[in-house]
Amino acid sequence: MFRNRSEDRQRKLFVFQGECHGKFFGIVRSTWYRGGKICRVQETKLRDSFDSIVNTAKFSAVVGTALREGCDVSVHIECEPDQLGLEDL
């Protein structure tokens, strides 16, 4: 796993809402940086468990880890962002 923590850069979270195809409730793309340049993009598909608590926990774990590691994160979700605890700033 790449680590971005040593770099001083502001992380960004982008959220898009719309239909996800298949058995997924969300897709998370994490952009990793090294030396201030993009070095990797990782895509994680979040399988729908049909349980909002489990889905929220999955989402929080993946997105939270990526942000803590210094990634920019783009999220495509089916549900309303506020159902996952996201607020528009």
LOPADO-219158 format. One record per residue: residue in three letters; y, z negated, x of N, C-alpha, C, O, CB in turn. Coordinates in Angstrom, 2 decimals, padded with zeros to 5 digits, always signed. Atoms other than C-alpha are relative to their C-alpha. Glycine has a CB too. Layout:
N
['ALA',[Y,Z,X],[Y,Z,X],[Y,Z,X],[Y,Z,X],[Y,Z,X]];
...
***
This chain:
89
['MET',[-001.18,+000.00,+000.84],[+000.00,+000.00,+000.00],[+001.24,+000.00,+000.89],[+001.30,-000.71,+001.89],[+000.00,-001.21,-000.96]];
['PHE',[-001.27,-000.04,-000.72],[+003.47,+000.83,+001.23],[+000.83,-001.21,-000.41],[+000.72,-001.70,-001.52],[+000.76,+001.32,-000.27]];
['ARG',[-000.91,+001.09,+000.31],[+006.04,-001.92,+001.41],[+001.42,+000.48,+000.20],[+001.73,+001.11,+001.21],[-000.28,-001.26,+000.86]];
['ASN',[-001.39,-000.41,-000.05],[+009.71,-001.34,+000.69],[+000.93,-001.17,+000.22],[+002.14,-000.97,+000.39],[+000.38,+000.73,-001.26]];
['ARG',[-000.84,+001.19,+000.03],[+010.97,-004.91,+000.87],[+001.02,-000.07,+001.12],[+002.13,-000.57,+000.91],[-000.85,-001.20,+000.05]];
['SER',[-000.91,+000.16,-001.12],[+012.57,-004.67,+004.29],[+001.24,+000.88,-000.15],[+002.26,+000.63,+000.49],[-000.71,+000.33,+001.29]];
['GLU',[-001.14,-000.89,+000.18],[+014.87,-001.90,+003.12],[+000.96,-000.57,-001.02],[+000.55,-001.05,-002.08],[-000.47,+001.39,-000.42]];
['ASP',[-001.02,+000.46,+000.93],[+018.13,-002.87,+001.49],[+000.39,+001.14,-000.92],[+001.26,+001.94,-000.59],[+001.23,-000.56,+000.75]];
['ARG',[-000.34,-001.03,+000.97],[+018.22,-000.63,-001.54],[-000.17,-000.59,-001.39],[-001.04,-001.43,-001.63],[-000.88,+001.27,+000.18]];
['GLN',[+000.08,+000.46,+001.38],[+018.81,-001.24,-005.21],[-001.08,+000.78,-000.72],[-001.10,+002.01,-000.69],[+001.37,+000.15,-000.73]];
['ARG',[+001.08,-000.63,+000.74],[+015.76,-000.54,-007.32],[+000.50,+000.48,-001.36],[+001.44,-000.09,-001.93],[-001.19,-000.97,-000.17]];
['LYS',[-000.39,-000.56,+001.29],[+016.01,+001.55,-010.49],[-001.21,+000.03,-000.91],[-002.33,+000.30,-000.48],[+000.60,+001.42,+000.15]];
['LEU',[+001.03,-000.06,+001.02],[+014.02,+001.35,-013.71],[+000.47,+000.97,-001.08],[+001.50,+000.74,-001.72],[-000.32,-001.41,-000.60]];
['PHE',[-000.31,-000.99,+001.03],[+014.05,+004.37,-016.02],[-001.06,-000.11,-001.08],[-002.25,-000.19,-000.78],[+000.05,+001.46,+000.59]];
['VAL',[+000.95,+000.14,+001.10],[+012.46,+004.12,-019.47],[+000.21,+001.17,-000.97],[+001.32,+001.43,-001.43],[+000.19,-001.37,-000.74]];
['PHE',[+000.00,-001.10,+000.96],[+011.58,+007.07,-021.70],[-000.97,-000.36,-001.10],[-002.07,-000.84,-000.83],[-000.38,+001.36,+000.68]];
['GLN',[+000.87,+000.32,+001.11],[+010.14,+006.61,-025.16],[-000.42,+001.29,-000.69],[+000.40,+002.16,-000.96],[+000.68,-000.95,-000.99]];
['GLY',[+000.54,-001.17,+000.67],[+007.89,+009.18,-026.81],[-001.50,-000.09,-000.06],[-002.10,-001.07,+000.39],[+000.44,+001.29,+000.72]];
['GLU',[+001.46,+000.02,+000.19],[+004.33,+010.08,-027.62],[-000.73,+000.18,+001.32],[-000.40,+001.06,+002.12],[-000.42,+001.10,-000.99]];
['CYS',[+000.90,-000.14,-001.15],[+001.70,+009.56,-024.93],[-001.30,+000.59,-000.53],[-001.79,+000.18,-001.58],[-000.25,-001.39,+000.74]];
['HIS',[+001.22,-000.66,+000.47],[-001.36,+011.76,-025.22],[-001.23,-000.73,+000.51],[-001.22,-001.33,+001.58],[-000.03,+001.47,+000.46]];
['GLY',[+001.26,+000.62,-000.40],[-004.90,+010.47,-025.09],[-000.05,-001.46,-000.39],[+000.54,-001.87,-001.39],[-000.20,+000.14,+001.49]];
['LYS',[+000.24,+001.41,+000.30],[-005.90,+006.81,-024.98],[+000.99,-000.91,+000.71],[+000.66,-002.05,+001.02],[-001.42,-000.37,+000.40]];
['PHE',[-000.96,+000.75,-000.79],[-002.75,+005.64,-023.21],[+001.22,-000.39,-000.82],[+001.65,+000.35,-001.71],[+000.44,+000.82,+001.22]];
['PHE',[-001.24,+000.39,+000.66],[+000.26,+003.68,-024.39],[+001.19,+000.14,+000.95],[+002.34,+000.00,+000.54],[-000.10,-001.45,-000.51]];
['GLY',[-001.09,-000.16,-000.95],[+002.25,+004.26,-021.23],[-000.45,+000.62,+001.31],[-001.61,+000.55,+001.69],[+000.64,-001.33,+000.27]];
['ILE',[+000.22,-000.57,-001.33],[+002.56,+006.04,-017.92],[+001.12,-000.53,+000.89],[+002.30,-000.44,+000.53],[-000.02,+001.59,-000.02]];
['VAL',[-000.98,+000.58,-000.93],[+004.29,+004.39,-014.95],[-000.05,+000.80,+001.29],[-001.11,+000.99,+001.88],[-000.30,-001.53,+000.26]];
['ARG',[-000.09,-000.70,-001.29],[+005.49,+006.36,-011.93],[+000.86,-000.84,+000.93],[+002.02,-001.12,+000.63],[+000.61,+001.45,-000.16]];
['SER',[-000.68,+000.81,-001.01],[+006.45,+004.32,-008.88],[+000.33,+000.88,+001.20],[-000.54,+001.57,+001.74],[-000.88,-001.23,+000.43]];
['THR',[-000.44,-000.79,-001.15],[+008.47,+005.96,-006.12],[+000.17,-000.93,+001.18],[+000.99,-001.85,+001.17],[+001.33,+000.76,-000.30]];
['TRP',[-000.01,+000.82,-001.20],[+007.85,+004.46,-002.69],[+000.89,+000.64,+001.05],[+000.96,+001.86,+001.16],[-001.43,-000.19,+000.55]];
['TYR',[-000.93,-000.47,-001.03],[+010.35,+004.73,+000.16],[-000.41,-000.54,+001.37],[-000.96,-001.63,+001.48],[+001.44,-000.42,-000.33]];
['ARG',[+000.16,+000.44,-001.38],[+010.07,+004.52,+003.92],[+001.17,+000.60,+000.78],[+001.38,+001.81,+000.77],[-001.40,+000.45,+000.61]];
['GLY',[-001.16,-000.47,-000.75],[+013.14,+004.74,+006.12],[+001.06,+000.62,-000.89],[+001.79,+001.51,-000.45],[-000.43,+000.99,+001.03]];
['GLY',[-001.00,-000.51,+000.93],[+015.30,+005.41,+003.07],[-000.36,+001.31,-000.66],[+000.44,+001.86,-001.42],[+001.28,+000.15,+000.70]];
['LYS',[+000.43,-001.28,+000.57],[+013.31,+008.52,+002.12],[-001.27,-000.20,-000.81],[-002.08,-001.08,-000.53],[-000.23,+001.05,+001.11]];
['ILE',[+001.21,+000.08,+000.82],[+010.67,+009.08,-000.53],[-001.21,+000.36,+000.85],[-001.23,+001.38,+001.53],[+000.11,+000.95,-001.24]];
['CYS',[+001.22,-000.28,-000.77],[+007.24,+008.85,+001.04],[-001.22,+000.13,-000.90],[-002.27,+000.62,-000.47],[-000.23,-001.09,+001.04]];
['ARG',[+001.18,-000.05,+000.88],[+004.96,+008.58,-002.00],[+000.43,-000.23,-001.44],[+001.35,-001.01,-001.70],[-001.06,-001.05,+000.43]];
['VAL',[-000.17,+000.26,+001.43],[+004.91,+008.76,-005.79],[-001.38,-000.33,-000.55],[-002.33,+000.42,-000.38],[+000.65,+001.24,-000.75]];
['GLN',[+001.28,+000.47,+000.53],[+002.16,+006.82,-007.54],[+000.10,-000.02,-001.52],[+001.07,-000.54,-002.07],[-000.37,-001.41,+000.56]];
['GLU',[+000.02,+000.00,+001.46],[+001.24,+007.35,-011.20],[-001.12,-000.91,-000.49],[-002.27,-000.81,-000.05],[-000.18,+001.44,-000.55]];
['THR',[+000.98,+000.91,+000.61],[-000.52,+004.66,-013.22],[+000.02,+000.21,-001.50],[+001.07,+000.05,-002.14],[+000.30,-001.49,+000.37]];
['LYS',[+000.10,-000.17,+001.45],[-001.75,+005.38,-016.75],[-000.51,-001.31,-000.58],[-001.51,-001.87,-000.12],[-000.94,+001.20,-000.38]];
['LEU',[+000.37,+001.27,+000.63],[-001.94,+002.31,-018.98],[-000.78,+000.29,-001.27],[-000.23,+000.79,-002.26],[+001.27,-000.86,-000.31]];
['ARG',[+000.87,-000.25,+001.16],[-004.87,+002.52,-021.37],[+000.34,-000.97,-001.12],[+000.53,-002.16,-000.90],[-001.50,-000.14,+000.40]];
['ASP',[-000.35,+000.80,+001.17],[-004.12,+001.29,-024.88],[-001.17,-000.89,-000.40],[-002.26,-000.40,-000.68],[+000.41,+000.92,-001.18]];
['SER',[+001.05,+000.94,+000.39],[-006.10,-001.85,-025.69],[+000.09,-000.33,-001.49],[-000.74,-001.09,-002.00],[+000.10,-001.28,+000.83]];
['PHE',[-000.25,+000.26,+001.42],[-004.77,-001.90,-029.30],[+000.30,-001.46,-000.25],[+000.12,-001.96,-001.36],[-001.19,+000.44,-000.84]];
['ASP',[-000.41,+001.40,+000.08],[-003.59,-005.45,-028.60],[+001.35,-000.09,+000.72],[+001.42,+000.10,+001.94],[-001.08,-000.98,+000.63]];
['SER',[-001.34,-000.04,-000.59],[+000.15,-005.80,-028.03],[+000.18,-001.00,+001.14],[+000.94,-000.75,+002.07],[+001.04,-000.26,-001.07]];
['ILE',[-000.12,+001.00,-001.06],[-000.24,-008.94,-025.89],[-000.63,+000.52,+001.29],[-000.05,+000.37,+002.37],[-000.66,-001.34,-000.43]];
['VAL',[+000.68,-000.55,-001.18],[-002.73,-007.28,-023.53],[+000.81,+001.17,+000.57],[+000.97,+001.28,+001.78],[-001.44,+000.47,-000.36]];
['ASN',[-000.80,-001.13,-000.46],[-000.62,-004.10,-023.38],[+001.26,-000.47,+000.72],[+001.62,+000.09,+001.76],[+000.38,+000.91,-001.17]];
['THR',[-001.20,+000.54,-000.64],[+002.51,-006.12,-022.54],[-000.34,-000.59,+001.36],[+000.42,-000.42,+002.31],[+000.66,-001.06,-000.90]];
['ALA',[+000.42,+000.60,-001.28],[+000.64,-008.00,-019.80],[-000.28,+001.09,+001.04],[+000.12,+000.97,+002.20],[-001.25,-000.89,-000.20]];
['LYS',[+000.28,-001.12,-000.92],[-000.62,-004.73,-018.25],[+001.31,+000.62,+000.48],[+001.51,+000.83,+001.68],[-000.87,+001.08,-000.70]];
['PHE',[-001.28,-000.62,-000.32],[+002.86,-003.22,-018.39],[+000.80,-000.87,+000.97],[+001.32,-000.38,+001.97],[+000.81,+000.24,-001.29]];
['SER',[-000.77,+000.93,-000.84],[+004.52,-006.30,-016.88],[-000.58,-000.09,+001.41],[+000.17,-000.16,+002.39],[+000.03,-001.39,-000.63]];
['ALA',[+000.64,+000.10,-001.32],[+001.99,-006.49,-014.04],[+000.30,+001.23,+000.85],[+000.69,+001.09,+002.01],[-001.52,-000.18,-000.15]];
['VAL',[-000.19,-001.24,-000.77],[+002.31,-002.85,-012.98],[+001.47,+000.19,+000.36],[+001.81,+000.43,+001.52],[-000.51,+001.21,-000.78]];
['VAL',[-001.43,-000.24,-000.23],[+006.09,-002.51,-013.39],[+000.60,-001.11,+000.87],[+001.37,-000.83,+001.79],[+000.76,+000.08,-001.34]];
['GLY',[-000.54,+001.12,-000.77],[+006.88,-005.99,-012.03],[-000.38,+000.08,+001.47],[+000.45,-000.16,+002.35],[-000.48,-001.30,-000.57]];
['THR',[+000.45,-000.12,-001.39],[+004.79,-005.46,-008.89],[+000.75,+001.11,+000.72],[+001.21,+000.93,+001.84],[-001.51,+000.26,+000.06]];
['ALA',[-000.69,-001.13,-000.64],[+006.35,-002.08,-008.18],[+001.46,-000.33,+000.29],[+001.96,-000.02,+001.37],[-000.08,+001.25,-000.90]];
['LEU',[-001.41,+000.37,-000.22],[+009.90,-003.41,-008.61],[+000.14,-001.04,+001.10],[+001.05,-000.95,+001.93],[+000.62,-000.52,-001.30]];
['ARG',[-000.06,+001.02,-001.07],[+009.20,-006.45,-006.43],[-000.24,+000.61,+001.38],[+000.31,+000.13,+002.37],[-001.04,-001.10,-000.26]];
['GLU',[+000.29,-000.66,-001.27],[+007.86,-004.13,-003.72],[+001.11,+000.97,+000.41],[+001.05,+001.54,+001.50],[-001.32,+000.75,-000.10]];
['GLY',[-001.15,-000.83,-000.36],[+011.13,-002.15,-003.81],[-000.04,+001.43,-000.50],[+000.74,+002.26,-000.05],[+000.14,+000.01,+001.45]];
['CYS',[+000.12,-001.36,+000.53],[+010.06,+000.93,-005.75],[+001.03,+000.27,-001.08],[+001.52,-000.65,-001.74],[-001.40,+000.24,-000.55]];
['ASP',[-000.65,-000.45,+001.23],[+012.07,+002.93,-008.24],[-001.14,+000.26,-000.97],[-002.21,+000.73,-000.56],[+000.91,+001.30,+000.22]];
['VAL',[+001.08,-000.12,+000.97],[+010.06,+003.00,-011.46],[+000.48,+000.80,-001.21],[+001.54,+000.53,-001.77],[-000.49,-001.39,-000.45]];
['SER',[-000.23,-000.77,+001.22],[+009.98,+005.57,-014.27],[-001.16,-000.30,-000.95],[-002.32,-000.25,-000.56],[+000.13,+001.54,+000.29]];
['VAL',[+001.01,+000.39,+000.98],[+008.15,+004.57,-017.44],[+000.11,+000.89,-001.23],[+001.21,+001.10,-001.75],[+000.15,-001.49,-000.39]];
['HIS',[+000.08,-000.75,+001.26],[+007.06,+006.72,-020.39],[-000.89,-000.83,-000.92],[-002.07,-001.02,-000.63],[-000.56,+001.48,+000.20]];
['ILE',[+000.76,+000.88,+000.91],[+005.97,+004.52,-023.31],[+000.08,+000.53,-001.43],[+001.02,+001.22,-001.81],[+000.52,-001.45,+000.06]];
['GLU',[+000.02,-000.39,+001.41],[+005.00,+005.09,-026.93],[+000.78,-000.96,-000.87],[+001.46,-000.54,-001.81],[-001.42,+000.10,-000.49]];
['CYS',[-000.62,+001.01,+000.85],[+006.31,+001.84,-028.36],[+001.50,-000.12,+000.29],[+002.01,+000.46,+001.25],[-000.69,-001.37,+000.19]];
['GLU',[-001.41,+000.29,-000.24],[+009.90,+000.69,-028.65],[+000.11,-000.86,+001.24],[-000.71,-001.76,+001.42],[+000.66,-000.71,-001.24]];
['PRO',[-000.14,+000.78,-001.24],[+011.12,-000.71,-025.30],[+000.10,-001.50,-000.23],[-000.41,-002.28,+000.58],[+001.22,+000.45,+000.76]];
['ASP',[-000.14,+001.44,+000.25],[+012.00,-004.07,-026.86],[-001.33,-000.67,-000.29],[-001.44,-001.89,-000.15],[+000.95,-000.24,-001.16]];
['GLN',[+001.33,+000.58,+000.22],[+008.32,-004.56,-027.78],[-000.65,-000.43,+001.31],[-001.59,-001.23,+001.31],[-000.90,+001.00,-000.72]];
['LEU',[+000.52,+000.38,-001.32],[+007.65,-004.84,-024.04],[+000.98,-000.91,+000.74],[+000.81,-001.17,+001.92],[-000.30,+001.26,+000.84]];
['GLY',[-000.96,+000.92,-000.60],[+010.61,-007.14,-023.41],[+001.12,+000.67,+000.76],[+001.81,+000.02,+001.54],[-000.72,-000.93,+000.90]];
['LEU',[-001.06,-000.73,-000.69],[+012.99,-004.44,-022.16],[+001.26,+000.03,-000.84],[+001.21,+000.26,-002.05],[-000.45,+001.42,+000.33]];
['GLU',[-001.29,-000.06,+000.68],[+016.68,-004.56,-023.04],[+000.86,+001.02,+000.70],[+000.79,+001.19,+001.92],[+000.70,-001.38,-000.02]];
['ASP',[-000.95,-000.95,-000.58],[+019.32,-001.89,-022.54],[+001.19,-000.79,+000.51],[+001.79,-001.57,-000.23],[+000.46,+001.07,-001.06]];
['LEU',[-001.12,+000.75,-000.58],[+021.98,-003.24,-020.18],[+001.29,+000.73,-000.12],[+002.32,+000.23,+000.33],[-000.27,-000.31,+001.43]];
***
